[in-house]
Amino acid sequence: MNNVQLKYTCPKCNNKTYKTGEIRTTGGFWTKIFNIQNKKFTSVTCERCSYTEFYKAPTKALSNIFDFFAN
């Protein structure tokens, strides 16, 4: 993930330290059949209590095409 610093405070324990990550998931029926991971989410995880929030991130058509052929 990029090095952008968020002013994040955990809503569960009020901690201010966190880690970020990224996951990709499939969307509808056909993307599941062909295992095309066309949904992208950024995660923010509290380093103290492990509470995690997911935020939808934009995807690019080129990465979806690459997923299809690299499957």
N, CA, C and O atoms as a MOPAC input file, in Angstrom:
PM7 MOZYME 1SCF
protein

 N      0.85700 1    -1.18600 1     0.00000 1
 C      0.00000 1     0.00000 1     0.00000 1
 C      0.89000 1     1.23100 1     0.00000 1
 O      2.07000 1     1.16000 1     0.34500 1
 N      0.32300 1     2.33900 1    -0.38400 1
 C      1.12000 1     3.56100 1    -0.41000 1
 C      1.36700 1     4.07700 1     1.00300 1
 O      0.76300 1     3.58700 1     1.95700 1
 N      2.24100 1     5.05400 1     1.13900 1
 C      2.66100 1     5.54300 1     2.44200 1
 C      1.87200 1     6.76000 1     2.91900 1
 O      2.40500 1     7.58800 1     3.65800 1
 N      0.63600 1     6.87700 1     2.51400 1
 C     -0.20200 1     7.99200 1     2.94500 1
 C     -0.57900 1     7.76900 1     4.40200 1
 O     -1.08200 1     6.70400 1     4.76000 1
 N     -0.33600 1     8.76700 1     5.23800 1
 C     -0.67800 1     8.66000 1     6.64900 1
 C     -2.12100 1     9.10700 1     6.85800 1
 O     -2.50500 1    10.21400 1     6.47900 1
 N     -2.90300 1     8.23800 1     7.46000 1
 C     -4.28400 1     8.54700 1     7.77600 1
 C     -4.37100 1     9.04600 1     9.20800 1
 O     -3.58100 1     8.64600 1    10.06300 1
 N     -5.31600 1     9.90300 1     9.46000 1
 C     -5.59700 1    10.30200 1    10.83800 1
 C     -6.66000 1     9.35000 1    11.35000 1
 O     -7.82000 1     9.72200 1    11.52900 1
 N     -6.23900 1     8.11200 1    11.58100 1
 C     -7.16400 1     7.04200 1    11.95000 1
 C     -7.15600 1     6.82600 1    13.45500 1
 O     -6.10100 1     6.76900 1    14.08600 1
 N     -8.34000 1     6.70700 1    14.00800 1
 C     -8.50900 1     6.32700 1    15.40200 1
 C     -9.46900 1     5.15000 1    15.42000 1
 O    -10.57400 1     5.23800 1    14.88400 1
 N     -9.05600 1     4.06000 1    16.02700 1
 C     -9.88300 1     2.86700 1    16.09200 1
 C    -11.19100 1     3.17700 1    16.82900 1
 O    -11.14900 1     3.69100 1    17.94700 1
 N    -12.34400 1     2.88000 1    16.23600 1
 C    -13.61200 1     3.15000 1    16.90600 1
 C    -13.88600 1     2.20300 1    18.07900 1
 O    -14.77800 1     2.45700 1    18.88800 1
 N    -13.13000 1     1.12900 1    18.16600 1
 C    -13.33700 1     0.14500 1    19.22500 1
 C    -12.49900 1     0.44100 1    20.47100 1
 O    -13.01000 1     0.37100 1    21.58900 1
 N    -11.19500 1     0.77700 1    20.28400 1
 C    -10.31100 1     0.94900 1    21.44900 1
 C     -9.59300 1     2.30600 1    21.48400 1
 O     -8.79200 1     2.54900 1    22.38600 1
 N     -9.86800 1     3.19000 1    20.51800 1
 C     -9.27100 1     4.52700 1    20.42400 1
 C     -7.77000 1     4.54800 1    20.17200 1
 O     -7.12400 1     5.57400 1    20.38700 1
 N     -7.20900 1     3.44200 1    19.72200 1
 C     -5.79000 1     3.38500 1    19.38000 1
 C     -5.54900 1     4.15700 1    18.07600 1
 O     -6.44300 1     4.24400 1    17.23500 1
 N     -4.36200 1     4.70800 1    17.90900 1
 C     -4.05400 1     5.49100 1    16.71400 1
 C     -3.03200 1     4.81400 1    15.78600 1
 O     -2.68100 1     5.38400 1    14.75300 1
 N     -2.55400 1     3.62200 1    16.12900 1
 C     -1.62100 1     2.92000 1    15.25000 1
 C     -2.37500 1     1.84000 1    14.48500 1
 O     -3.26000 1     1.18000 1    15.02900 1
 N     -2.01800 1     1.67100 1    13.22600 1
 C     -2.75000 1     0.77700 1    12.34700 1
 C     -1.84800 1     0.25900 1    11.23900 1
 O     -0.74900 1     0.77000 1    11.02500 1
 N     -2.32500 1    -0.75600 1    10.54100 1
 C     -1.68000 1    -1.26900 1     9.34100 1
 C     -2.71500 1    -1.25800 1     8.23200 1
 O     -3.90700 1    -1.43800 1     8.48300 1
 N     -2.25700 1    -1.04400 1     7.00200 1
 C     -3.15900 1    -1.08000 1     5.86300 1
 C     -2.81900 1    -2.27000 1     4.98300 1
 O     -1.69500 1    -2.77200 1     5.00000 1
 N     -3.79100 1    -2.71000 1     4.22400 1
 C     -3.61100 1    -3.82300 1     3.31200 1
 C     -4.59100 1    -3.71400 1     2.16400 1
 O     -5.30900 1    -2.72100 1     2.04700 1
 N     -4.62500 1    -4.72200 1     1.32100 1
 C     -5.49700 1    -4.72200 1     0.15100 1
 C     -5.97800 1    -6.13500 1    -0.11100 1
 O     -5.21100 1    -7.09100 1     0.00400 1
 N     -7.25100 1    -6.26800 1    -0.46500 1
 C     -7.78200 1    -7.55400 1    -0.90300 1
 C     -8.55500 1    -7.34500 1    -2.19300 1
 O     -9.03500 1    -6.24700 1    -2.47600 1
 N     -8.66700 1    -8.40800 1    -2.96500 1
 C     -9.48200 1    -8.41000 1    -4.18100 1
 C    -10.47700 1    -9.54700 1    -4.07000 1
 O    -10.15600 1   -10.62400 1    -3.56700 1
 N    -11.68800 1    -9.29700 1    -4.54400 1
 C    -12.74000 1   -10.30600 1    -4.48900 1
 C    -13.45900 1   -10.37600 1    -5.82000 1
 O    -13.32600 1    -9.48500 1    -6.65900 1
 N    -14.22700 1   -11.45200 1    -6.01000 1
 C    -15.05800 1   -11.55800 1    -7.20400 1
 C    -16.36800 1   -10.82600 1    -6.94400 1
 O    -16.72700 1   -10.56000 1    -5.79700 1
 N    -17.06800 1   -10.50800 1    -8.01000 1
 C    -18.33200 1    -9.78800 1    -7.88200 1
 C    -19.52400 1   -10.69400 1    -8.08800 1
 O    -20.02600 1   -11.28400 1    -7.13100 1
 N    -19.98600 1   -10.81400 1    -9.31900 1
 C    -21.18600 1   -11.56900 1    -9.63700 1
 C    -20.90100 1   -12.98800 1   -10.09200 1
 O    -19.80600 1   -13.51900 1    -9.90400 1
 N    -21.90800 1   -13.58200 1   -10.69300 1
 C    -21.87100 1   -14.98600 1   -11.10600 1
 C    -20.72700 1   -15.28300 1   -12.07000 1
 O    -19.93900 1   -16.19700 1   -11.82800 1
 N    -20.62600 1   -14.51800 1   -13.16500 1
 C    -19.60700 1   -14.81200 1   -14.17300 1
 C    -18.19700 1   -14.55900 1   -13.66700 1
 O    -17.27600 1   -15.28300 1   -14.04300 1
 N    -18.00500 1   -13.56000 1   -12.83200 1
 C    -16.66100 1   -13.32900 1   -12.29900 1
 C    -16.25900 1   -14.44100 1   -11.34600 1
 O    -15.07600 1   -14.75100 1   -11.21300 1
 N    -17.23500 1   -15.04100 1   -10.68300 1
 C    -16.92900 1   -16.19400 1    -9.82300 1
 C    -16.56700 1   -17.41300 1   -10.66400 1
 O    -15.62500 1   -18.13700 1   -10.34200 1
 N    -17.31800 1   -17.63900 1   -11.74400 1
 C    -17.05800 1   -18.78700 1   -12.62500 1
 C    -15.64600 1   -18.71200 1   -13.19900 1
 O    -14.92700 1   -19.71200 1   -13.21400 1
 N    -15.24500 1   -17.52600 1   -13.67300 1
 C    -13.93200 1   -17.36200 1   -14.29700 1
 C    -12.86200 1   -16.86600 1   -13.32300 1
 O    -11.73200 1   -16.59900 1   -13.73100 1
 N    -13.20900 1   -16.74200 1   -12.04600 1
 C    -12.29400 1   -16.29800 1   -10.99600 1
 C    -11.62800 1   -14.96200 1   -11.34600 1
 O    -10.41400 1   -14.80300 1   -11.21400 1
 N    -12.44400 1   -14.01600 1   -11.79100 1
 C    -11.96000 1   -12.67200 1   -12.09200 1
 C    -12.22500 1   -11.81800 1   -10.85600 1
 O    -13.37800 1   -11.59500 1   -10.48700 1
 N    -11.19100 1   -11.35400 1   -10.23600 1
 C    -11.32100 1   -10.58400 1    -8.99800 1
 C    -11.43100 1    -9.10600 1    -9.34200 1
 O    -10.43800 1    -8.37900 1    -9.36100 1
 N    -12.66300 1    -8.67700 1    -9.61500 1
 C    -12.87900 1    -7.32600 1   -10.11900 1
 C    -13.29400 1    -6.33000 1    -9.03800 1
 O    -13.59800 1    -5.18100 1    -9.35700 1
 N    -13.31500 1    -6.73100 1    -7.79700 1
 C    -13.61100 1    -5.82000 1    -6.69200 1
 C    -12.35300 1    -5.67500 1    -5.85500 1
 O    -11.69000 1    -6.66600 1    -5.55000 1
 N    -12.01900 1    -4.43900 1    -5.48100 1
 C    -10.78700 1    -4.17200 1    -4.73000 1
 C    -11.15000 1    -3.37700 1    -3.48200 1
 O    -11.93100 1    -2.42700 1    -3.54400 1
 N    -10.57200 1    -3.77500 1    -2.34700 1
 C    -10.83000 1    -3.10200 1    -1.08100 1
 C     -9.52100 1    -2.83000 1    -0.35400 1
 O     -8.59400 1    -3.63900 1    -0.39100 1
 N     -9.46000 1    -1.68700 1     0.30400 1
 C     -8.33500 1    -1.34800 1     1.16300 1
 C     -8.76600 1    -1.62700 1     2.59600 1
 O     -9.87000 1    -1.26000 1     3.00000 1
 N     -7.89700 1    -2.27600 1     3.36400 1
 C     -8.22100 1    -2.56500 1     4.76400 1
 C     -7.36000 1    -1.70200 1     5.68300 1
 O     -6.20800 1    -1.39400 1     5.38000 1
 N     -7.95100 1    -1.32500 1     6.80800 1
 C     -7.24700 1    -0.61100 1     7.86300 1
 C     -7.46000 1    -1.43200 1     9.12500 1
 O     -8.59400 1    -1.61500 1     9.56700 1
 N     -6.35800 1    -1.93300 1     9.71400 1
 C     -6.43800 1    -2.81000 1    10.88300 1
 C     -5.73600 1    -2.16900 1    12.06800 1
 O     -4.57800 1    -1.76300 1    11.96900 1
 N     -6.43500 1    -2.08100 1    13.18200 1
 C     -5.87700 1    -1.54400 1    14.41700 1
 C     -4.77500 1    -2.48300 1    14.91400 1
 O     -4.96500 1    -3.69900 1    14.95100 1
 N     -3.63400 1    -1.92500 1    15.29200 1
 C     -2.52300 1    -2.75600 1    15.76200 1
 C     -2.73600 1    -3.25600 1    17.18800 1
 O     -2.07600 1    -4.20800 1    17.60400 1
 N     -3.62800 1    -2.64900 1    17.93500 1
 C     -3.86800 1    -3.08700 1    19.30400 1
 C     -4.92200 1    -4.20100 1    19.37600 1
 O     -4.65600 1    -5.27000 1    19.92600 1
 N     -6.10700 1    -3.95700 1    18.82800 1
 C     -7.21200 1    -4.91800 1    19.00400 1
 C     -7.56700 1    -5.69300 1    17.74300 1
 O     -8.42900 1    -6.57100 1    17.79100 1
 N     -6.92500 1    -5.39300 1    16.61200 1
 C     -7.12900 1    -6.06200 1    15.31900 1
 C     -8.48400 1    -5.77200 1    14.67600 1
 O     -8.88200 1    -6.46700 1    13.74100 1
 N     -9.19200 1    -4.76100 1    15.16100 1
 C    -10.43000 1    -4.34000 1    14.50400 1
 C    -10.07400 1    -3.90600 1    13.09100 1
 O     -9.10700 1    -3.16900 1    12.89500 1
 N    -10.85100 1    -4.36000 1    12.09400 1
 C    -10.53800 1    -4.08200 1    10.70300 1
 C    -11.73700 1    -3.46000 1     9.99300 1
 O    -12.87200 1    -3.91100 1    10.14900 1
 N    -11.46700 1    -2.42400 1     9.21600 1
 C    -12.47800 1    -1.79400 1     8.36700 1
 C    -12.02600 1    -1.93000 1     6.92300 1
 O    -10.83100 1    -1.88900 1     6.63100 1
 N    -12.99800 1    -2.09400 1     6.01200 1
 C    -12.70300 1    -2.20700 1     4.58700 1
 C    -13.33100 1    -1.03400 1     3.84900 1
 O    -14.45800 1    -0.63000 1     4.13800 1
 N    -12.57800 1    -0.49300 1     2.88700 1
 C    -13.03300 1     0.62300 1     2.06900 1
 C    -12.88500 1     0.23500 1     0.61200 1
 O    -11.83700 1    -0.25800 1     0.19600 1
 N    -13.93800 1     0.45800 1    -0.16600 1
 C    -13.90700 1     0.11700 1    -1.58400 1
 C    -12.90800 1     1.01500 1    -2.30600 1
 O    -12.89100 1     2.23000 1    -2.10900 1
 N    -12.07900 1     0.40000 1    -3.14200 1
 C    -11.05500 1     1.12100 1    -3.89700 1
 C    -11.34200 1     0.96800 1    -5.39100 1
 O    -11.92500 1    -0.03500 1    -5.80400 1
 N    -10.94900 1     1.93200 1    -6.19300 1
 C    -11.17800 1     1.82200 1    -7.64400 1
 C    -10.31800 1     0.71700 1    -8.25400 1
 O     -9.19900 1     0.46400 1    -7.80700 1
 N    -10.86000 1     0.06500 1    -9.28000 1
 C    -10.10300 1    -0.95400 1   -10.01900 1
 C     -9.90000 1    -0.46900 1   -11.44600 1
 O    -10.61200 1     0.40800 1   -11.93300 1
 N     -8.91700 1    -1.05800 1   -12.09800 1
 C     -8.62100 1    -0.70200 1   -13.48300 1
 C     -8.95400 1    -1.88000 1   -14.38200 1
 O     -8.74200 1    -3.03300 1   -14.00600 1
 N     -9.47200 1    -1.59300 1   -15.56100 1
 C     -9.84700 1    -2.64300 1   -16.50800 1
 C     -8.65200 1    -3.51000 1   -16.87300 1
 O     -8.80200 1    -4.71800 1   -17.05900 1
 N     -7.46700 1    -2.91500 1   -16.97800 1
 C     -6.27300 1    -3.66200 1   -17.35200 1
 C     -5.95300 1    -4.74900 1   -16.32300 1
 O     -5.57700 1    -5.85900 1   -16.69800 1
 N     -6.09700 1    -4.44500 1   -15.04700 1
 C     -5.82200 1    -5.45700 1   -14.02500 1
 C     -6.86700 1    -6.56500 1   -14.07100 1
 O     -6.54300 1    -7.72100 1   -13.79600 1
 N     -8.12500 1    -6.23800 1   -14.41600 1
 C     -9.15000 1    -7.26700 1   -14.55500 1
 C     -8.84500 1    -8.20100 1   -15.72400 1
 O     -9.05400 1    -9.41000 1   -15.62900 1
 N     -8.35100 1    -7.63700 1   -16.82400 1
 C     -7.99200 1    -8.45200 1   -17.98900 1
 C     -6.80900 1    -9.34600 1   -17.62900 1
 O     -6.79700 1   -10.52700 1   -17.97600 1
 N     -5.82300 1    -8.79700 1   -16.94300 1
 C     -4.66300 1    -9.58800 1   -16.52700 1
 C     -5.09400 1   -10.73800 1   -15.62100 1
 O     -4.60100 1   -11.85600 1   -15.77300 1
 N     -6.01300 1   -10.48200 1   -14.67200 1
 C     -6.52700 1   -11.54400 1   -13.79400 1
 C     -7.16600 1   -12.66300 1   -14.61000 1
 O     -7.00400 1   -13.83900 1   -14.28600 1
 N     -7.88900 1   -12.30400 1   -15.66500 1
 C     -8.57400 1   -13.29900 1   -16.48800 1
 C     -7.56400 1   -14.21700 1   -17.17000 1
 O     -7.73500 1   -15.43600 1   -17.15500 1
 N     -6.51800 1   -13.65200 1   -17.76700 1
 C     -5.55000 1   -14.46000 1   -18.50000 1
 C     -4.50000 1   -15.11200 1   -17.60300 1
 O     -3.92200 1   -16.13000 1   -17.98400 1
 N     -4.24300 1   -14.56200 1   -16.44100 1
 C     -3.23700 1   -15.12900 1   -15.54100 1
 C     -3.83700 1   -16.15100 1   -14.58900 1
 O     -3.11600 1   -16.74000 1   -13.78400 1
 N     -5.10900 1   -16.36400 1   -14.66800 1
 C     -5.79300 1   -17.27800 1   -13.78100 1
 C     -5.24100 1   -18.63500 1   -13.99600 1
 O     -5.67300 1   -19.58700 1   -13.34600 1

